[in-house]
Amino acid sequence: MRSARAGAASPKAQIQVSRTGTSAPRFPGVQRATPKDEILIGDCIAELQRLPSGCADLVFADPPYNLQLEGALSRPDQSMVDAVDDAWDKFASFSDYDSFTRGWLAAARRAMKPDATIFVIGSYHNIFRVGAIMQDLGFWILNDIVWRKANPMPNFRGRRFTNAHETMIWAARDATTKSYTFNYEALKAGNEDCQVRSDWYLPICTGGERLKDAAGRKVHPTQKPEALLARIMLAASNAGDTVLDPFFGTGTTGAVARRMGRHFIGVEQDKTYAAAARKRIESVEPLPAGALALAPSKRSEPRIAFASVVEAGLISPGTALTDERRRFRAMVRADGAIALDSNIVGSIHKTGALAQGLPACNGWTFWHFEDGAQLRPIDTLRAIMRESLRAAGE
């Protein structure tokens, strides 16, 4: 990844801080048809500009970090560190890097569907500049995610903290994007029924997953682990979606997309990397459909009013309701409202909030009814209704 840039500056060039405004480049009139599961060879900005607008459901970008390395880096035993010193990671100035970043981000944004999101990964060298430019261009940041590396490279010089993480910015196309994909329930189910946090503990790419050439050397210096891309795709895409990667490298995005039933569009200027990516992706065996199916989210389930539960006879008017700790009591009314006392009548949500002195409450999980010797949330009755509706539709 991180090698789809045309031109490179001298590593000895002076770094100067400069912001160059918010204007975006013009897009050429000649555009290609929407590619599918293809690697486009060429400069990332030029190739992105040729894509049809609105063709990507998700973007993952691992751009050059502009590491600004000064000389070789050696270990305590004097062996040399295989650091990133490739031409594609060198820029003459911060101004040049900002211009490049603005160009590819604007082109990627145009290729995104209105409800698409983008993940951009970086380090302290570049991620703050990238984030500011994203906001300048109109992206709406949803999260920053810290990838904590289980096995980071040590700090050999002992002059700084060990760089043990990278940062990802997750953003929607703009502030009006509300229906973006986020598979909250699926992520939670795979995380011991706990919400997935914004710090992800994963190892770097090593062992058999790391691509090597005939001499045993790394094909690409910054190959990302497949586990990282798998989590991103599980979180923010669905089977059949198209994932765009402007810095395709050796094809981690494509390999994971093929395994997980997604399509990909990759852009890569280095033909050696692209060839390695094609070979890698061709060897991937897609997962069976059953292994990819997501449980329906609560938001996608049919809306059920409490009045419908009463009308269906699942709970009778006059039934007493209480919270789980039996601190508050209410009574079910025939119209589907509940009475907290003689003066407070309202929805299950409003009365639950008033009882606790809170601004809001989920009445479905707050209010319980007696079922024999057991208290059950009224949400169990809503689940019964939803199951009945599903059965009737089959």
Salt bridges, closest charged atoms under 4 A:
ASP37 OD2 - HIS263 ND1 3.05
GLU47 OE1 - ARG32 NH2 2.75
GLU47 OE1 - ARG50 NH1 3.78
ASP57 OD1 - LYS113 NZ 2.93
ASP62 OD1 - ARG2 NH1 3.87
ASP62 OD2 - LYS224 NZ 2.97
ASP82 OD2 - LYS218 NZ 3.63
ASP98 OD2 - ARG129 NH2 2.78
ASP136 OD2 - ARG19 NH2 2.43
GLU166 OE2 - LYS149 NZ 2.72
ASP174 OD2 - ARG173 NH1 3.63
ASP199 OD1 - ARG197 NE 2.90
ASP213 OD2 - ARG217 NE 3.11
GLU226 OE1 - ARG259 NH1 2.80
GLU226 OE2 - ARG280 NH2 3.00
GLU301 OE1 - ARG386 NH1 2.84
GLU301 OE2 - ARG390 NH1 3.94
ASP323 OD2 - ARG327 NE 2.95
ASP335 OD2 - ARG333 NH2 2.93
GLU370 OE2 - ARG326 NH1 2.66
ASP371 OD2 - ARG376 NE 2.61
ASP379 OD1 - ARG382 NE 2.77
GLU387 OE1 - ARG390 NH2 3.17
